[in-house]
């Protein structure tokens, strides 16, 4: 697994967790989904992603998007 796939997997888990929490706890958890979506959008333009930095420090190899 490379950084690109790890970031996509992490974003997917966060969105699913947010939807589940919104359904069973509070609709305010949907703000987490909004945050994840905005972070993915800005990362597509700037190339800066905090999750990618963490995954790089954990030793995952770089991908096409996050070198």
Residue pairs with C-beta under 8 A, 6 or more apart in sequence:
1 9
1 60
2 60
2 61
2 62
2 63
3 52
3 55
3 56
3 60
3 61
3 62
3 63
3 65
3 66
4 63
4 64
4 65
4 66
5 63
6 51
6 55
6 60
7 43
7 49
7 51
7 52
7 55
7 65
7 66
10 51
10 55
11 36
11 39
11 40
11 51
14 32
14 33
14 36
15 33
15 36
15 37
17 32
18 29
18 30
18 32
18 33
18 36
19 29
19 30
19 33
21 29
21 32
22 28
22 29
22 30
22 33
39 49
39 50
42 48
43 49
43 52
43 65
47 65
47 66
49 66
52 65
52 66
56 62
56 66
